[in-house]
Amino acid sequence: MYQIKAYIKFLSKASNQHGVHSPFVYNFVTKCLYNKTKFDAYKKLKQYKKELLQSNTVLQITDLGEGSKVLDANQRNVGKMAKTSSSSKKDSELLYRLSDYFKFKTVLELGTSLGMGTYALSFSKPNIKNYNY
């Protein structure tokens, strides 16, 4: 119990990368998570999201999972799906940075909606293999 309290206390006081002692974690935090570079891929992600939001295409959905809490119909508008269930700008940019930092060779994304996350992951390498299920 003492270790849990000590860890929670550490987390409450840790405010930046300087509290990280592991070289691997320090590099990950500073070169990936806190990377403020405006990558060219961000513009492409923004454009793709904009296109999805403006789309009036209607898709026939067969939902085998938990389903949408917002969109109930079996026919869903892509624009509405992009607004309610697509990866956010922040999440998409993080997925890109993760893929770029770790140099993924293969990506498997399960339960994707419109593939925004997969799209973000694919930019780090032009020939990355994406399996989108």
N, C-alpha and C positions, 0 to 999 in steps of 0.2 A: 504494500500500500504506500509505503514511503517513496518508492521509486516513481509511482504514478503521480503522486503529489509533486515530487521534484521535477518531473518532466513537464507537467502542466505549468508549474511556476516558471520553468525555463522558457516555454513557449510564450507565456504572457509577457516576458521581458525581452525576448529576442525580437529585434525590430529590423534587422537587415542581414546581409550576407556575412558580416564580420563575426557573427557568433557561430559560424560553421567551421568545424575543425578538419573534417575530412576533405582532402584535396579534390576527390572526385565530386563530392557534393558542392564544394565551393565553386569549382569550375562550372558545374551544371547550373547553379543558381546565377552566377555572374554572367556566363556566356550564353545561356539559353533563356532562363526565366526572366532575368532583368535586362535582356538585350533590347535596347531602344532603337536599333537600326530600322530605318524605313525601307524594308526590302521591296523590290519590284513586284514580288508575288502578292503583296498586300493590295496593290492596285488591281491586279487581276481578280483577287478574291472579292474585292469591293464591287467590281464590275459584274461578276457572276451573280453575286447576291442581288444586285440591282435588277439584273435581267430576270431572276427568279421572282422577285417581288412584283415586277410588272407583268408577269406572265398570266394570261387568262386560260391557259391550257387546263383541262379537267382530266384527272387521272382516275381510273377505276382501281380501287384499293381493296385488296383482300388482306385484312389485318389478322395475322396469326398470333400476335403478341397481346400485350395488355390493352392496346388500343390508345387512341388519342382522347385526352380529357377535354380538349377544345373542339376538335373536328370529329363529329360523330358519323357523318355520312360515308357511304361506300364510294361515293364520287367526290373527289376533293380538288379544289382549285389550287394550282401550284403556287400562286401568289400568296394565298392564305396559309398554305403549308409553310412557305418560306418565312412568313411573319411569325408563326407560332411555334414551329418545331425544328427549324433549321439552326445549325450552329451559329452562335453570335460572332460578331467581328472579332472580339477579344479571344474567343475560343478557337476560331479558325486561324488567327495569327499565331496563337500558342501551338497549335498542331503543326503548323508550318515550321516554326522554330524547333520543335521537338524532332521532327523528321530530318531537318537540316543538321541539327546538332548530332544526332545519333547515327546519321547516314543509313537509314533503313534501306534494305534491299527489297523487302516484300512487306506489304501491308494487307491485313485482313480486317475489314470493318464489318461488324455484325449489327443488324438492326438500324441501318441507315435510313434516313428519311429521303432527302433529295441529294445526298452525296456531297454536301458542303464540306464536311470533315474530310472525306476521301479526296476531294478536290484540293484541299489545303495540304494534305499529306503528300500529294503527288508532285508538288512543285519543287521539292528539294532535289530530285533527280529526274531528268526527262524520261528515263527508261525504267522507272520504278514499276513493279508489278502490283497493281491494285486489284484486290478481290473484294467486290462490293456485294454483300448478300443481304 
